Amino acid sequence: MKQKIVAILVLGLLLSGCTTSKPTQSNHKVQVVVSSFIGYDLATNIGKDIIDVKNITPWGSELHNFEPTAKDMVQIDEADLFIFLSEELETWTSSSAHKKQSLDLSESFTLVEHDDENDQGVGHVHVAKHDHEDHASLHFWVDPTTYMQLIDAVCERLVEVDKEHQSAYEANAKAYKDEIASLHQEFSNYIYKQEDPTIFFAGHNAMDAFSSRYHINIVSLSEQFKPDADVTAKQLETLKEAIVEYQAKDVFTEELVEPRVATLIKETLQQEHYEIEILELHGYHNISKEQAQKGVTYADLFKQNIENIKQALSN
């Protein structure tokens, strides 16, 4: 009899243990799937360890050529929130774009009007319509005044999905916005004091919205230049001559690509006893696996861009 009682007690304890180990609704993490580094950066800096974030675009890969797998699409459908850049840039999102759990970042901001006298950006109330066929609006996130609005948009959607953690989401969003706003303010003040700030870019110029915000003249090979496109001898010669004429000491290249064009220009100028340095102007399309492991953020890359531009303009 005693053996039966002990057996029943043990069985009860085992069943109790199994029951309490099951995940409950209260400890369920919000599942967020994102299409790019931008969505990942926004979600992780606002949600931090409260949420689980899955970026379906592999680290270090080319954003423009990405195509999701069937598994990726299942993850999107099952997610509590799916964050993507735009249907225009990511045409594969069309089947998921208008679902309740989807957030289209290209529809989540209004363009802050520029002040040609002293564009501080933060706090402006004027709004200008953004044209989605324009190259600048295609890469809208490179303008930090836009990015701060994207932080608000993601925070709002996370609160809708998970009201329980509203205060944490809002505190994290404010802290991240303040960090970017501080960098923006400092850089605006610096650029305002520069006469004809001009830099030279040997790559796919996706920084139109950035250059427009800060009134920086970015001289590039071609506005239509693609990362894997062949360049003509005339384009190279024109950019090389412009660098020498301006007496620039640096040429910029984009992230995550072999800087073959910038290297060719540098080597050609070296033959003419003219030295230049190659710097990176990051367009935030994606980051490397190593950068992802280190937790590199949009704010980190913005700061890096500021430092590199300051170096170029100080020479």
TORKOLLUM-670692 format. One line per field, with one value per residue (C-alpha): residue number from 1; residue in one letter; x, y, z. Coordinates in steps of 0.5 Angstrom, whole numbers, m for minus. Layout:
BEGIN
pos (NUM|...)
code (A|...)
x (X|...)
y (Y|...)
z (Z|...)
***
This chain:
BEGIN
pos (1|2|3|4|5|6|7|8|9|10|11|12|13|14|15|16|17|18|19|20|21|22|23|24|25|26|27|28|29|30|31|32|33|34|35|36|37|38|39|40|41|42|43|44|45|46|47|48|49|50|51|52|53|54|55|56|57|58|59|60|61|62|63|64|65|66|67|68|69|70|71|72|73|74|75|76|77|78|79|80|81|82|83|84|85|86|87|88|89|90|91|92|93|94|95|96|97|98|99|100|101|102|103|104|105|106|107|108|109|110|111|112|113|114|115|116|117|118|119|120|121|122|123|124|125|126|127|128|129|130|131|132|133|134|135|136|137|138|139|140|141|142|143|144|145|146|147|148|149|150|151|152|153|154|155|156|157|158|159|160|161|162|163|164|165|166|167|168|169|170|171|172|173|174|175|176|177|178|179|180|181|182|183|184|185|186|187|188|189|190|191|192|193|194|195|196|197|198|199|200|201|202|203|204|205|206|207|208|209|210|211|212|213|214|215|216|217|218|219|220|221|222|223|224|225|226|227|228|229|230|231|232|233|234|235|236|237|238|239|240|241|242|243|244|245|246|247|248|249|250|251|252|253|254|255|256|257|258|259|260|261|262|263|264|265|266|267|268|269|270|271|272|273|274|275|276|277|278|279|280|281|282|283|284|285|286|287|288|289|290|291|292|293|294|295|296|297|298|299|300|301|302|303|304|305|306|307|308|309|310|311|312|313|314|315)
code (M|K|Q|K|I|V|A|I|L|V|L|G|L|L|L|S|G|C|T|T|S|K|P|T|Q|S|N|H|K|V|Q|V|V|V|S|S|F|I|G|Y|D|L|A|T|N|I|G|K|D|I|I|D|V|K|N|I|T|P|W|G|S|E|L|H|N|F|E|P|T|A|K|D|M|V|Q|I|D|E|A|D|L|F|I|F|L|S|E|E|L|E|T|W|T|S|S|S|A|H|K|K|Q|S|L|D|L|S|E|S|F|T|L|V|E|H|D|D|E|N|D|Q|G|V|G|H|V|H|V|A|K|H|D|H|E|D|H|A|S|L|H|F|W|V|D|P|T|T|Y|M|Q|L|I|D|A|V|C|E|R|L|V|E|V|D|K|E|H|Q|S|A|Y|E|A|N|A|K|A|Y|K|D|E|I|A|S|L|H|Q|E|F|S|N|Y|I|Y|K|Q|E|D|P|T|I|F|F|A|G|H|N|A|M|D|A|F|S|S|R|Y|H|I|N|I|V|S|L|S|E|Q|F|K|P|D|A|D|V|T|A|K|Q|L|E|T|L|K|E|A|I|V|E|Y|Q|A|K|D|V|F|T|E|E|L|V|E|P|R|V|A|T|L|I|K|E|T|L|Q|Q|E|H|Y|E|I|E|I|L|E|L|H|G|Y|H|N|I|S|K|E|Q|A|Q|K|G|V|T|Y|A|D|L|F|K|Q|N|I|E|N|I|K|Q|A|L|S|N)
x (0|6|9|3|2|9|8|2|6|12|7|4|10|12|6|6|13|11|5|9|15|10|11|5|2|5|12|11|16|14|16|19|21|25|27|33|38|34|28|33|36|30|26|32|34|27|25|32|31|23|22|25|28|29|33|31|37|43|49|54|49|46|40|37|38|35|30|26|26|19|21|22|15|12|16|13|6|7|10|7|10|13|17|20|23|18|14|18|25|23|18|17|14|7|4|5|5|m2|m3|m5|2|6|9|11|17|16|9|11|14|13|19|22|22|29|32|37|39|41|38|38|32|30|23|21|14|13|12|14|11|16|16|17|19|25|32|32|26|28|33|29|33|39|36|37|31|27|30|28|20|21|23|17|13|16|15|8|7|10|6|0|2|5|1|4|11|9|13|20|19|17|23|28|25|26|34|35|32|36|42|41|38|45|49|45|45|52|53|49|52|59|57|53|60|63|64|62|62|64|66|67|64|66|60|53|50|44|46|41|37|43|47|40|39|46|47|53|55|57|60|60|61|54|47|45|51|50|55|56|56|62|64|67|74|70|67|73|77|72|71|79|80|74|78|85|81|78|85|81|85|80|75|69|66|60|60|60|63|70|73|75|73|76|82|83|82|87|93|92|93|99|102|101|104|97|96|89|86|79|74|67|61|56|49|46|43|47|52|57|56|62|59|52|55|58|52|53|48|45|47|54|55|52|58|63|60|61|68|70|66|70|76|75|73|79|84)
y (0|5|3|5|12|14|12|16|22|21|21|27|31|29|31|38|39|38|43|49|48|49|57|61|67|72|69|69|73|78|75|80|78|84|84|88|91|97|93|89|95|99|93|91|97|99|91|89|83|83|81|76|79|75|78|74|78|74|79|81|80|85|88|89|82|78|73|70|62|59|58|65|67|62|65|72|69|67|73|78|83|84|90|91|97|98|94|98|96|89|87|80|83|85|78|80|88|89|84|86|85|88|95|98|103|107|109|111|118|125|128|134|140|143|150|152|158|153|146|143|138|136|140|142|142|143|137|136|130|125|122|114|114|119|116|119|117|110|110|114|111|115|121|121|126|120|115|118|118|110|109|112|108|101|103|104|98|94|97|95|88|88|93|90|92|99|103|99|100|108|109|105|109|115|113|111|117|122|118|120|127|128|126|130|136|136|134|140|145|142|142|149|152|149|152|148|141|137|129|124|118|112|107|106|113|111|117|123|124|124|129|133|134|136|140|136|136|128|128|120|116|116|117|110|107|100|96|90|95|96|103|107|110|117|116|114|120|125|123|123|130|133|130|133|140|140|138|132|127|122|118|114|108|104|98|91|91|90|98|96|103|107|103|104|111|111|107|112|118|115|114|122|123|125|121|120|115|111|112|108|112|107|107|102|97|91|90|84|78|80|87|84|80|86|89|95|100|105|110|107|107|115|117|113|117|123|122|120|126|131|127|129|136|138|136)
z (0|2|m5|m9|m5|m6|m14|m14|m11|m15|m21|m19|m18|m25|m28|m24|m27|m34|m33|m30|m35|m41|m44|m42|m45|m40|m42|m49|m53|m59|m65|m70|m77|m81|m88|m87|m82|m82|m79|m75|m72|m70|m67|m63|m60|m58|m56|m53|m50|m49|m56|m61|m68|m74|m80|m86|m90|m89|m86|m91|m97|m102|m100|m107|m110|m104|m105|m99|m98|m97|m90|m89|m92|m87|m81|m84|m84|m77|m74|m69|m73|m80|m81|m88|m92|m98|m104|m109|m106|m104|m109|m106|m100|m104|m102|m94|m95|m93|m88|m81|m78|m83|m82|m89|m86|m93|m91|m84|m84|m87|m90|m85|m89|m90|m88|m92|m88|m82|m82|m75|m77|m70|m68|m75|m76|m84|m88|m95|m99|m101|m108|m108|m115|m113|m112|m105|m102|m104|m99|m94|m88|m89|m87|m79|m79|m82|m78|m72|m74|m76|m69|m67|m72|m70|m62|m63|m67|m61|m56|m60|m60|m53|m49|m43|m44|m47|m42|m43|m51|m50|m46|m50|m56|m53|m51|m58|m61|m57|m59|m66|m65|m61|m67|m72|m68|m68|m75|m77|m73|m76|m83|m83|m82|m88|m94|m100|m97|m103|m102|m108|m108|m113|m112|m112|m109|m105|m100|m104|m98|m93|m98|m99|m91|m90|m96|m98|m105|m107|m113|m116|m122|m124|m120|m124|m122|m119|m114|m120|m126|m131|m131|m137|m138|m139|m132|m128|m132|m130|m123|m122|m125|m121|m115|m117|m119|m112|m109|m105|m101|m100|m104|m101|m103|m100|m95|m96|m103|m106|m107|m114|m117|m111|m112|m119|m118|m112|m116|m123|m119|m115|m122|m123|m116|m113|m106|m104|m98|m99|m94|m93|m93|m90|m93|m88|m93|m89|m84|m84|m80|m75|m74|m73|m67|m64|m64|m69|m70|m74|m69|m70|m77|m77|m72|m77|m83|m79|m77|m84|m88|m83|m84|m92|m91|m86|m92)
***
